[in-house]
Amino acid sequence: MDLKGKVALITGAGRGLGRATAVAMAKEGATVAILSRTKSELTETAILVEKEGGKALILPVDISDEKAVRKAVEKTVSDLGVIHILFNCAATIGPAAPLHEVDPDDWDHTMAINLNGVRQICQEAIPHMIKAGGGRIINVTSGLARIVMPLFGAYSVSKAGVNHMTRIMAEELRGFDIQVNGLDPGVMDTRMQEEIRGLGPDILGKPLHDQFVSFKEGGHLTPPEEVAQLAVFLASDHSVGITGEIGGAADFRDFGYGLAED
């Protein structure tokens, strides 16, 4: 799935799926601009990218800071010339509490990262994609955008917003040859899962805590490197014509994922 000559802007690239996607896209020939709050984690990602023969532009950015996001996009275009791919991965699990007990500041913080962060970086990057003649936007979403899981309401609502934003942008950008899709990675073996398990039974309740522990102990967590291959597919020419879709690997197999020879 050749990405040679492409420039990918990747948020949440310091670890987890964002890091795995940066490495996977670099392996396919893309130059990557990597965003995260923690510079040391970005440096680790850049080293992995360079081992694959790629180039990484390190951009320590808090995705909830609109001015910082604008400067990061400007820096990407200034240094790399263009943006072809935007992979929105940065997210926080947010408060674990019933919605009526969520602190307003915690709610606002979750929305600022998970929902407005996606909107803001899209708003900054899309004009450059239009100028380039098209592109790909991939928004990482979650199954919790569609199902009800008590205690994770803020996260669920933010991701439901991402789903609807994805569909709206897909329609609005069709005429500019910009495809917009949502990637649901399922339950991955990442730091976020560690954080959820770390909340313990006192916060989650024993049944829910045991469920998350069983995902890990039972080997049911998907490696982010595996999910990153779907991100590469959606960024590549193999996904031409696919837009406004939301799902995981099984859903995109209907569109040819996993069937084409790389």
C-alpha positions in Angstrom: 0.0 0.0 0.0 2.4 2.6 -1.4 2.4 6.0 0.4 5.6 7.3 -1.3 5.6 11.1 -1.6 2.7 11.5 0.9 2.8 13.6 4.0 0.8 12.4 7.0 -0.1 14.5 10.0 -0.7 12.2 13.0 -2.1 13.3 16.4 -1.6 11.2 19.5 1.6 9.9 17.9 3.6 9.5 21.1 2.3 6.1 21.9 -0.3 3.4 21.1 -2.2 3.5 17.8 -0.8 6.9 16.9 2.8 5.7 17.2 2.1 2.4 15.4 0.4 4.3 12.6 3.3 6.7 12.2 5.7 3.8 11.9 3.4 1.9 9.5 2.9 4.9 7.2 6.6 5.6 7.2 7.3 2.0 6.3 5.1 2.6 3.2 7.0 5.7 2.2 5.1 8.5 3.9 6.8 11.4 5.6 5.1 12.0 9.0 4.5 15.0 11.1 3.8 13.6 14.6 1.9 15.4 17.3 1.6 14.7 21.0 1.9 16.6 24.3 5.1 14.7 25.4 8.2 15.5 23.4 10.1 12.5 24.8 7.5 10.1 23.6 7.5 11.7 20.1 11.3 11.3 20.0 10.9 7.6 20.7 8.4 7.4 17.8 10.7 9.4 15.5 13.5 6.9 16.2 11.2 4.0 15.2 10.1 5.9 12.0 13.7 6.5 11.1 14.5 2.8 11.5 12.0 2.2 8.8 13.9 4.7 6.6 11.3 7.4 7.1 11.4 11.0 8.2 9.5 12.5 11.2 8.7 16.1 12.0 8.3 16.3 15.8 5.5 18.7 17.0 4.9 18.7 20.8 1.3 20.0 20.9 -1.7 19.9 23.2 -4.5 19.1 20.7 -6.9 21.1 22.9 -4.9 24.3 22.4 -6.3 25.9 19.3 -3.4 28.3 18.7 -0.9 25.5 19.1 -2.8 23.4 16.7 -2.8 26.2 14.1 1.0 26.7 14.5 1.6 22.9 14.2 -0.3 22.8 10.9 1.5 25.8 9.6 4.9 24.3 10.6 4.0 21.1 8.8 3.2 22.9 5.6 6.2 25.2 6.0 8.6 22.3 6.5 7.0 19.5 4.4 5.2 21.5 1.8 1.8 19.8 1.9 -0.6 17.6 3.9 -2.1 14.6 2.2 -3.3 12.5 5.2 -4.7 13.5 8.6 -4.9 10.8 11.2 -6.8 12.0 14.3 -5.9 9.7 17.1 -5.3 11.9 20.2 -7.8 11.2 22.9 -8.4 10.9 26.6 -10.7 8.5 28.4 -12.1 11.3 30.5 -13.8 11.1 33.8 -15.2 7.7 35.0 -18.4 8.7 36.7 -22.2 8.9 36.1 -23.0 11.8 33.8 -24.9 13.6 36.5 -21.8 13.5 38.7 -19.2 14.6 36.1 -17.3 17.7 37.0 -17.9 20.4 34.4 -14.2 21.0 34.0 -13.6 17.3 33.3 -16.4 17.3 30.8 -15.0 20.3 29.0 -11.5 18.9 29.0 -12.7 15.6 27.4 -14.6 17.5 24.7 -11.7 19.8 24.1 -9.4 16.9 23.2 -11.7 14.2 21.8 -14.1 16.4 19.8 -13.0 20.0 19.4 -9.4 18.8 18.9 -10.5 16.9 15.8 -12.6 19.8 14.5 -9.9 22.3 15.0 -7.1 20.4 13.3 -9.4 19.5 10.4 -10.3 23.1 10.0 -6.7 24.0 9.8 -5.6 21.2 7.6 -8.4 21.0 5.1 -7.6 24.2 3.2 -4.1 22.7 2.5 -5.6 19.4 1.4 -7.9 21.3 -1.0 -5.0 23.2 -2.4 -3.1 19.9 -2.9 -6.1 18.5 -4.9 -7.4 16.0 -2.3 -6.5 13.9 0.6 -7.6 11.5 3.4 -8.9 12.2 6.8 -9.1 9.3 9.3 -10.8 9.9 12.6 -10.3 7.3 15.4 -13.6 6.6 17.0 -14.9 3.9 19.4 -17.6 1.3 19.8 -18.6 3.4 22.8 -19.9 6.0 20.4 -22.7 3.5 19.6 -23.3 1.5 22.8 -24.2 2.4 26.3 -21.5 1.8 28.9 -22.2 3.5 32.2 -19.4 5.6 33.8 -17.8 6.5 30.4 -20.5 8.9 29.3 -18.2 11.8 28.5 -15.9 9.7 26.4 -18.9 8.0 24.6 -20.6 11.3 23.8 -17.3 12.8 22.5 -16.8 9.9 20.2 -20.4 9.9 19.0 -19.8 13.5 18.0 -16.7 12.4 16.1 -18.8 9.8 14.2 -21.4 12.4 13.1 -18.6 14.9 12.3 -17.0 12.3 10.1 -20.1 11.7 8.1 -20.9 15.4 7.7 -17.3 16.2 6.6 -17.4 13.3 4.2 -20.4 14.8 2.4 -19.1 18.4 2.5 -15.7 17.4 1.1 -16.7 15.0 -1.6 -16.3 17.6 -4.3 -12.7 18.3 -3.2 -11.6 14.6 -3.5 -11.1 14.4 0.3 -12.2 11.2 1.8 -13.2 11.1 5.5 -13.7 7.9 7.4 -13.9 6.7 11.0 -11.7 3.9 12.3 -13.0 2.0 15.2 -10.0 0.1 16.6 -11.9 -2.1 19.0 -10.2 -2.9 22.3 -6.5 -2.5 22.0 -3.5 -3.2 24.1 -2.6 0.4 24.9 -1.9 2.8 27.7 -5.6 3.8 27.7 -6.6 0.3 28.6 -4.0 0.3 31.4 -5.5 3.5 32.7 -9.0 2.0 32.7 -7.9 -1.1 34.6 -6.0 1.1 37.0 -9.2 2.8 38.1 -9.9 -0.4 40.1 -13.1 -2.0 41.3 -13.8 0.8 43.7 -14.5 3.2 40.8 -15.6 0.8 38.1 -17.4 -1.7 40.2 -16.1 -5.3 40.4 -18.0 -6.7 37.4 -16.8 -4.0 35.0 -13.3 -4.0 36.4 -13.1 -7.8 36.0 -14.3 -7.5 32.4 -11.5 -5.1 31.5 -8.9 -7.3 33.4 -10.2 -10.3 31.5 -9.5 -8.6 28.1 -5.9 -8.4 29.1 -5.4 -11.7 30.8 -7.4 -13.5 28.1 -5.3 -12.2 25.3 -8.3 -10.4 23.8 -6.6 -7.0 23.3 -5.6 -6.2 19.7 -2.1 -5.0 19.1 -2.1 -1.4 17.8 0.3 -2.4 15.1 -2.4 -4.6 13.6 -5.0 -1.7 13.6 -2.4 0.6 12.0 -2.6 -1.5 8.9 -6.2 -0.5 8.4 -5.2 3.2 8.8 -2.6 2.6 6.1 -5.3 1.1 3.8 -7.6 4.1 4.4 -4.8 6.5 3.6 -3.8 4.6 0.4 -5.1 4.4 -3.1 -6.6 1.1 -2.3 -9.4 3.0 -0.5 -10.3 5.3 -3.4 -14.0 6.1 -3.3 -14.5 5.0 0.3 -15.8 8.0 2.4 -18.3 8.5 5.2 -17.8 5.0 6.5 -17.1 4.1 10.1 -16.0 0.8 11.4 -13.2 -1.7 12.1 -11.3 -4.2 10.0 -14.2 -6.5 9.5 -16.4 -3.6 8.2 -13.8 -2.4 5.7 -13.3 -5.9 4.3 -16.5 -5.2 2.4 -14.6 -2.4 0.7 -11.5 -4.6 -0.1 -9.4 -4.3 3.0 -7.2 -7.3 3.4 -8.0 -8.5 -0.1 -5.6 -6.5 -2.2 -2.1 -7.6 -2.7 0.3 -5.2 -1.1 
